[in-house]
Amino acid sequence: MKEIIITLAAATLYATSLAQAPQLRPDNIDEVLEAMTLREKATLLVGELSANQQAYGTQISHSDRYIPGAVGNTYPIPRLGIPPTVMADGPAGLRIFTKRNYDSKTYNCTGFPIGTSLAATWNEDMVSRVTEAMGNEVLEYGVDVILAPGNNIQRNPLCGRNFEYFSEDPVLSGNIAASYIRGIQNNGVGTSLKHFAFNNQETRRLGADAIVSQRAAREIYLKPFEIAVKKAQPWTVMSSYNKVNGEYTNCRYDLLTDILRDEWGFQGIVVTDWGAFFKADKCLPAGNDLVQPGSPDFIDEIVEAVESGALDMEYVDTCVHRMLEYIVKTPRFRKYVFSNEPDLEAHAAIVREAAAEGTVLLKNDGALLPLDGVRNVAVFGCGSYRPIAGGTGSGDVNKAYIVSLIEGLNKAGYDIDNTLVDEYTKYLWAYDEKMSKLEWWQRNPVAPEFIPEALVESVEKNDLAVVTIQRQSGEGRDRHADDFCLDADDRELLVRVADAFHKAGKKVVAVLNVGGAIETASWKDIPDAILLPWQCGQEIGHTVADVISGKSVPSGHLPMTFPIKLEDHASTANFPLDSPDISGWGDEDRYDRPNVDYTHYEEDIYVGYRWFDKQGLDVSYPFGYGLTYTTFGFGNMTLEKVSEDEVEVRVDVTNTGKRAGKQTVQIYVSAPERKMDKPVQELKGFAKTALLEPGESQTVTIRIPVMDLASFDAAQSAWTVDAGTYVFRAGDNSRNILCESVLKLGKRQEKVSDSLKLIENK
């Protein structure tokens, strides 16, 4: 009886405490913060590691605490009306489990185009349409924040995660990222802009030190994040695993507070990447609010650091306040009743449309495409039968299907050579059986190419050949140098198919199922047309068929340069060309392996086309390149300084061809010569036309802030627009300038913090 009385008394006391405690609302955050205990505060700053999760390195198993397959939660504090929140992976779509215990329903998500494919659209409205659909799935599957977009610069073609990122150029990257964020957050769910910052290689990603100048940091690597934050205000920013200039990014006050918050005005929370370095007395004062996936040990560490005086309570309160501001925006706080039934059919249609918009037509000799009078098609390459929809790792999506080129072409009305289909099917079955006998880490997801026995026979039966070349990449490992070029199997297949069909007077189309730049200069003369749909999501087979048939018009432009050789990239001299499989877990103190433990960004601001232009190097395909099924003329370019802070550029674009199409206007600016070394030209704005019929014109208007023309003067810690004459060039790629105009500007300067200085490695 005594035990019952004590239990009832405790329950009464708890109920009274609960009734007296303030319950979180958007307008009482300060009151709730004051009512929190130190341990409750610490708990809110650490992710909830569920019983089935392990926090070893980056190998974090998924949580089933709220939404099976989500990767992280925050702790609820019921006493104060604080609900949990759920975070899930997904740069190319929401990544959750499709099956759940004791549930016959399947929870598929849409496989959207990869970041590179979205950037290749050069169409901010299209990107927002795509991500609005993506955000709807986040909302209806009960997730609060999707860990996307990836917004790091594609410094070198071999970075394993380039497929998640947008471009080698900060202006294109930043504006596409802003559109991506707006589309998702229009649903009342959040994004996590990542990986902030300098995550430009996967080799030893848990601690590699990026040694970069303040100027290159500001102008190249931070600029896309700055644009995205200022234009779209993501709910969260994810700090990267790596160090920069001697210190972990999540420990740098100058990065997370001086720059991100004070200069750019970021209002959200900063969360660590999963399994990243964490020290309470370093990360919280720097401005990193949440550690994921968390551990009870981290909660204890925060409490002990405060109690010992190693961590000032002011920093804890600041982080907790931001966490509460984040929580009150979430669907879970609003008690949104999610349906688990997003409109996947409608979203697939958007994928199909956007993928075509981002498809780049690299070559089209004799206007071969769109096909006219072609019915029988011979399809070669394992990628035609098993195309890659996206990269591996956290950027992969558990989608219901991937449409093969075989299916897409069949449904578009083409007759596919079934003898070849049978040969490839048997070959891939045998490949699967072989792979099943290996350990998972030994399996190559991309089957090697082979020469079908029916090649010669197929020439007689078919009007045209399609050859797909594919490359796979993903999180955790960079591509090897030899992966940049066609291997012997790829080359032999392409050469033999082209020889056979060309001898019969028939044409060959090459399709590139890739996530980023590959070598093309040595073989691009072989096929008659080259189509680059990227890894554009689950509808890839339909997209390729739509473009080949002319149902859709390709209007994509390259978001990166295709060099002649990998070595032509300045960054190749300082990149792990044959990357070992090193994540960095367990060797945090090593600092003796160049390009593994540390990487010098010796090319400074000369990334991508900036370097190729400076050196006068030939390229295979320039930045911004892309053909379409018609031709366009640019004219009547005008410049006007519409205010002290903004320049307006107008260009008339006319469809001068015989088919409907879209065109992208790219504005490159050359600064007046001064003592500071400056690029030959830099992209400063872009816009895409509507679909123009033959003979139709559209005036494209692009506004460019004057301060976007500034260079960063590290000696003065200032953005400086030099006085003088600026040349504005309009073109359809960086090396095809169609008109230009000049404008004189006075000197402008904006001082900023003296941040990101090198800290010598101890």
N, C-alpha and C positions, 0 to 999 in steps of 0.2 A: 504493500500500500504506500509505503514511504517513497519507493522508486516512482510510482505512478504520480504521486503528488509533485515530486521534483520535476518530472517530465512535463506535467501540465503547467507548472510554474515557468519552466524554461520556454515552453511554447507560447505562453501568455506574454512573457517578457519579449520574445522575438517578434510576436505580432504587434506589440506596442511599439517596439523599435521600428518595425517596418512602417507602421502607421505614421510615426513621427518623422521618419526620414524623408527628405524631399525626393520626389520622383522626377526623373530627368524630363525636361521640356526644352524646346529651342530657346526659351527666354529665361531659364534659371540655371544656366551652366555654372555660373560663379557660385551659386548656392550649393549645388551638388558637389562641386569641387571642394568646397569648404567642409562638407559633411563626410568626405571620404577619409578612410584611414590610410596610413602609409602603405600598408599591404594591398589595399584595394587599388590605390594609385599605381603601384608597381605592377599589379596584375593586369591593369588595362594597357600597359605598355609592352606586354609580352603576349605573343600569339598562344592560342590554346592548343597544345600538343596533345592530340587524342591518343587513346590507348594503343591503337594499331599503327602509330606513326613512329618513325625513327629519324633522328636528326644527325645523321652521319654525313658530313660533307654536303654535297648537293643531292644525294640520293634520298630524297624525302618521299616516303610513300604517301598516298593520298588519304585524306580524312573522310570518314563517313559520319561524323558527328551530326551534321545538319544536311548537307548535300553530298551524297557519295561521289567521290572523284574531285571535289574541291580541294585546294591545297592548303588552305589556311583559314583559321577562324580567330576572332577576338573573344576574350572571356566575357560572359554576361555577369552582371552584378545585380541580381534581383532586388536586393535591399534598397537600391537606389533607382530602380526602374531602367537599368541599363541593359539592353538586349545584346546578344552576340551579333557579330557581323561575319559574313562569309566572303572569302576571296577565292577566285579560280583562275587558272591559266587561260590564255587564249588569244594571242595576236592574230590568228587566222580563224577565229571562232571560239566559242566557249568550250573548254575542255573539262568534261565531267564524265563519270561512268555511264555507260548506256544501260547496264543491268543492275538491279538492286535485289537484295535478298527478299525472297518470298513475294515477289512482284513480277507478274508476267509482262508488264508494260516495258517498252524499250524507250529510253530517253536519249534519242539521237540529237546531235547538234549539227548545224550546217557547216560544211567545210568551205570557208570563204577564201578568196585569193590572198596569197602571201603579201607581205608589205611591199616587196619590190614590184609586184604586179599592180598593186594599187597606185604606187608612185608613178608607174609608167602610164597611167591614164592622164596625168597632168591635169586632172579635173577634180577640183575640190568639192563640187556639188555631188559628183558621182561617188566620191569616197564617203561623204556624209550619208548618202542613201544606203550604201553598203553597211556602214557601221550602225546606222539606225536600226537596221534589221538585226544585226549582231547584238545590239543592246537590248532589243526586245527579247531575245532568247536568254540573255543574262537575267532580265527581270522575271520572265515567266518560269524560269527554272529555279528561282529563289536565291540567286546570287546577288551580293551587294556591290562587289567590285571585280572587274575583269582586269587581269594583270597585262595590260597592253595600253598603248602601242610601244613597240621597240623603236627607238629614235636615235640610235647611234649612227655615226658616219661610217659609210663603207670605205674604210681607209685602204684596204687591200682586198683584192678579189677572193682571197683564200679564207677570210674569216668565216668560221662555221655558221654563225648566226646572221650572215648578211641577208638571207632570205626573209628574216623578220624585220630588217631595217629597210629604210626607204631609198637612200640615195648617197652618192658621194658629195652632194652639194647641200649646204645647210639651209638655204632658202627653200629649195624644193622639199627637203625633209621636214622642215619646221611647219610649213603651210599644209602639207599633206597630213602631218600629225595633228595639227589643230583641227582640221576637218574631221579626222578620225575620232578625236575626243568629243567634239560637239555632237556627232551623230549618236554615239553611244549614250552620252550623258543627257541627251534629249529624252531618254526613257526614265530619268530619275534614278539611274544607277551610276556607279563611278568607274573611272579608269585609273590605271597606274602607269604613268609615263616612265619609261625605263630605257636603258639602265644608266642611271645618272652617276657618273659619266665616265667616258673613256674606255668603255667595254668594247674594244675593237679587235680583240682576239679571244679565243676560247682556251688556248694553251695556258695552263696554270691560272685560270681565271679567278681562283679564290684568293690570289694575292699578288699577281703580276703587277709590277710598278710601271705605270705609263709616265715616262719622263718627257714632258711637253712644255714648250715655252708658253708664257702668259698670253702672247699674241695669238698663237695657234689655238690655244685653249678657248679664248674668247671668240675669235673670228670663225673657227671651223667646228670645234667639238661641242662647245656650249651653245652656240648660236641656234641650232635647231630646237634645243630645249627652251631657250629663251622665247623664241617665236611661239612655240606651242603653249607655254605657260601664260604668256601675255594675251594671246588671242583666245584661249579656250579654258583656262583654269581647271586642269584635271583635279579630281578629288585627292589623288595621291600621287606621289613621285617615289619611285623605287631607287634607292641608292645601289650602286653597283658593287660587285664583289671586290674589285681590284683596288689597288692603291693608285694615287696620282701624286707625282713629285714627292714620294717618300712617306705618304700617309694614306691609310684607308679612306675611301671617299666618305664613308659613314661616320668618320671621326673628324672631318674637316669643317670647322665652324665657318671658315671663309667660303666654302662651297655651298653648304646647306643653309646658312643663315645670311651672311653678307651678300652673296650673289643671288641665290634662289629666292629668299624671302624679302630681304631689304631692297635689293635693286630691281628684281623682277616682279615683286608683289605677290608671290605665291601664297595662297590662303589655306592650303590643305595640309595633309600629314605626309611625312617621309617614312617609308617602310623599308627595312632591309630586304635585300634579295634573300632567298630561302637558304638558310644554313651559312649566312655570311658571318664574318668576324663581328663579335660583339663584346664590348666592355662598357659597363654602365657609366663609369666616370669619364668616358671619352665620347660615346655615341650620343647620349642624351644632351650633354652641354653643347654638342655640335649642332643639334637640331634634328637628329634621327629619332622619331617619336615611337616607332613600333618595331620590334624585332620578331621576325618570322622564321620558321614556324613556331619558335618559342620553346621554352623548357622551364619547368618549375625552378630549376637552378638559377635561371636568369631573374626570376622574381626575387628570390632570396638575395641575389647579388645586388639588386637595386636597393632593397631594404637595408642590407648591411652597409652599403656605400653611404647612404644617407645617415644612418645611425653612427657611423664612424667619422663622419665629417668629410669623407672623400668626395661626396656628391652633394652639392647644394640643393636644398629642397626647391629653390626657385626654378631650377631647370626641370625637375620632375613635374611641378605644377604647370609650367608652360606646355610641356608635352601632353600632359593629361587634358589640359584645356583644349588643345587642338584635337585630341582624340574625341572628346565629347562633341565638339563642333562637327566633326566628321560623322559620328554615330547618328546624330539627330537628322542627317540628310538621307539616311539609308532606307530602303524599302522595309527592312525588318523593324526599324524604329517606327515607321509609319504603319506597321502592321498590315502591309500589303499582302493580300491573299493571292499567291502566285498559282497559275493554272497548270503548269507542266505541259502546256499544249501551245507552243508558239506555232505560227503558220510556216512550217518548213517548206511547203510547196512554193509559197510566194517568195520566200527567201532564196530558194534555189533559182528562181527566175531572175532575181537581182544578181546573183552570182554569175549566171550565164551572160547577162548583159554587161556587167562590169568587167568580166574577164575578157570579153571581146574588145572593150574600150581600151584595155591595157595591153592588148596584143600588139607587138611591134612587127611590122613588115620590114624586114631587113633587106630583102632582095626580091625583085619581081620582073625578071627579064622578059621582054616581049609581052608585058601585061598578061602573063600566064594566069594569075589570079585576079578576080575570081574565075573559077573554072567555067568554061562554056563548051558544051557539047561533049563533056566527059562523063562517062557512066561507070566504066569498069576500072577499079582501082586496086593496085597491088600494094599491100601495107607491110612495111618492114620495120624491124627494131622492136626490142622487148617493151620499150616505152609506149609503143602504139597499143599494146595489149594490156599492159599494166602501168599506166601513167602515174607519175608522182604528183599528188595534189598539193603537198606542202612539205616542209622540212620536218626533221625528227626532233624529239624532246618535248619540252613544254609548249612549243609552237604547233604541235600536231593536234588534230581534232578527232574525236571519236565520232565520225560521220557514218551515215547509213550506207553510203556507196561512193564509188568513184566511177564516172562514166569513161570507158575506154574510147580510144579513137575508132575502134572497130564498131562499137555500138553507135557512136555519134555519126559516123559516115553512113552506116546502114540506115539509120533513122532519117538521114537527110536525103535518102533515095539513091545512094551509090551502091553498086554491086561490088562486094568485096571478094577477092580471090580466096575461096574457102580452102583450097589446097594449102595455101600459106597459113591460113588460120589454124588448120589441123596440125601443121608442123610446129608452129609456135606454141600451140596448146600443149602438145606432147613434150616439147622442150622445157616449158615452164613447169610442168608437172614433175619432170625428172629433176629439175633444179630444186623444187620444193622438197622433194624426198631427200636429196643430198643435204640441203640446209637443215632439215629436221634432225639430222644425226649429229649436228655440231652444237656446241654451247651457244647460248643466245648472243654472247659478245663476239663470236666468230662469224656470225651470219652477215652476209652482205645483202642489204635490201634490194640492190639493183643487180639483176641477172646480167651476166656478160653476153655480148652480142654473138650471134652465130650466123652462118650463111645457109639459108634454106636450100635444100636440094632442088626445090621447084623454081629456083630463080630464073633459069633460062626459059622454062615453060611459061612462067608468068608474063614474060615480055609479049608473047604472042596473044595471050588472052586479055590483056589489060591495056587501057589507054594511058595510064599514068601511074607513077610510083610515088609513094609517100614513105619517107624514112624518118623515124623519130630517134633523136639523140637525147639521152637524159643524164642527169647528174643528181646525186643526193648529197645533202649536207644537213647539219643539225647542231643542236646544243651539245656542248661538252668537248668538242674536238674540231680543230680547224682542218680544212681541206689540205691535202698534200700538193706539192708543186706539180707533180705529174697529173693530178686530177684536173688541172686547168686546161690541158690539151686533150685532144682525142686520143684514146689509146689505140693499140693496133687493131683490136676487134671492131671498134667504131669506124675507123678509117677504112678498113678492108671492106666492111659491109657497104659503106657509102660509095666507095670507088667502084666496086663490082656491080652494084645496082645501077649506078649512073652510066657506067660503060655499056651495060647490056641494053638499057632503055634508050640511051642516046644513039646507039648504033641502029636502032629500029626507028629513029626519028621521033621518039617519045620523050616526055618531060619527067623531071623529078623535083619533088618538093621536099625540103628538109624542115622538120619541126623540132624546135629546141625546147625540151621539157626540163628547164633548169631554174635554179634559184637566183642566179647572178651571172656575172660576166664569165665567159669561157673564151678560149682561143678560137678565132674564126678565120684569121687571115690566110692560113695555109690551105684551107679547103673550101672557102666560100665561092670559089669559081666553079666548083663541081656541080652543085644542084642549080636548077633554073630559078627556083624561088626558095627563100628562107623565111619561115614564120616563127616568131618567138612569142608563144603564149605564156611562158614562164611556168610556174607551178600555181595555176590560177584557180585552185579549188576543185570541188567535187564534180563540177560540170565540164571539166576540161575537154572531154570528147565531143560534147555538143558544141562547145565554144569553137574548137578547131574546125568542125564541120560547118558551123555557121559562117565562119570567116572564109573558108575555102570556097564555099558555094556562093558567097556574096549576100547571104541573108543578113549578116552583120558586116560592118565596114571597120577594118582595123584602123585605129587612130592613136595607138600608143607611141610613145617616144622614150628612148633609153634614159633611165635615171642615173646611169653611170657610163663611163667610157669603156669601150671594148678595145683594149690595146692590141698591138701586133704581138708583143711578147710580154709575159708576166714581168720580166726584168725591166721593162720600160716604166713600170710604176716606181716612183721614187721610194715608196714605202717598202718595196720588196727587199731592199738592202737591210731593213730592220723589221723582219717579220719571221716567225717560226715556219720556214718553208716545208719542213718535214716534221711536223708537230708530233711529238710523242703524246701518248694518251695521259696527259698530266692535268689533273684538276687543281692540285695545290694543297689538298687536304693532308695535313700531317707534316708538311715541310715549310711551314710559315716563315721560318727564320732563314731559309736559303736565299742567297743573293749572289750566286756565282755563275749563273747560266744566262748569257745574253739572249734576249728575245723569249726567254722562259720566265726567269725571275724578274727581269726588267726589260723594257723596250724603249729605246730612244727614238722619239719622233723627229728624226733629223731632217725630214723633208719640210718640217715646220708648217706653214700655211699652204704649201704646194701639194695639195691632195687632188687626185683625179685630173680633170681637164685643166685646172690651174697649172699643174706641172707640165702636162703635154704642150700647152700653149707657150709656157715660159721657155721650154727647151726646143720648140719648133718640131716636135716629134710627130711623125705620121702615126695614125691610128687605124684600126680596122673599121670601127664605127665610132663617130664622135658622140660625146655627151649630147643628149637631146635629140638624137637621130631617130627618124621614123618615117616610112613611106605610107602612102594610102592608095586607094584605087582611083584617085583623081589628082589634079594638080591645083595649086593655089598661088595667087599673086598677092604681094603686100604693097601698099602704097599710102600716100597722103599721111605720112607719119608727122605728128605734131607733139611738141613738148610745151608744157605750161606749168609754172610754179603757182599752184592754186592757193597756197598759203606759205607762211614762213617755214612750215614743217613738212610740206608735201609737194611732190611733183606728179603731174598727171601726164601719162603717155597715151596717145591715141594712134591706132593703126587700122587702116581699112584692109580687110582680108576678102579676097574674091575667089570663088571657085571657078578656075579657068579650064577645068576638065569636062568630062562627059558623064561622070557619076556623082552622086551625092557623097558628101564626106565632111569630116571635122578637121580643123587645123588648130595647132597650138602656137600661140605667139610667145616667144621667149625674149625677154629683154635683158641684154648684157650691157654692163656699163664699164667704161674705162675711165679711170681717175687721172687727173693731171699729174705730170711727173713731179715728184718731190724727193727729198732725201730718203724717205722711207721706201723700201722695196715694196712694190705693189704688183698684183697679178695683171696680166695683159687685159683681162676682162673678167667680170664676175656676174653670174645670174643675180638679178635683183627683183625680178617680177615675171609673172607668166599668167596666161589666161587661155581658155579654150573656147572656140566658137561653138555655136549651135550646129546642128546638121544642116549644111548649106547645099542647096540644089545647084546644078550647073548654071553658071552665070550669076548666082546670088552672091551678095556682099554683106558683110557685117563690120561695123566699127567696133573694134575691141578697145576697151578703156582699162588701163592698169595704173593704179596709184602707188607711188613708191615714197615712203617717208624719207625725208632728207637725211636723217641720221642713219638710215640703212646704207648710205653711201660711205660711211665712216670706216676708217681703219683704226685698229687698237694700238695706241702708243704706250708701250709698257713703261717707258721711262717716266711718263707723266701720269700713268694709270688713268688714261682718258681715251674716250672715243673721239676721233678728230676727223672732221670733214675739211680737207684743205680747200682753200680758195682757188678758183681757176675754172677752166672749161672741162666739162664732163661730156663724154661721147656716149650717147644712148643708141644701142644697136638692136634692131629687131630681126629675128631670124627664126627658122624652124629647127635649127640645131646650132650648137656652139660654133660650127665652122661653115655655116651657110647663112650669112648675114644678108638680108634682102633690102634693108633700108636703115638709115641712121640719121640722127639729128644731134645737135649740141646745145648745151645749156651752161651758162656761167653761174657759179654759186659762190657765195661768200663763206668765210671760215666759220665753222661751228665746232664746239667742243663740249663734251660732257664728262666730268670727272666721275670715276667709280672707285671701288675699293681696290687696294693693292693686294690682290688675292692670288692664291695658288703658287706661292713661291716654293722653290725646291727645298725640301727638308732632307739633309744628308742622311743616308741610310746608316743606322747604328749597328 
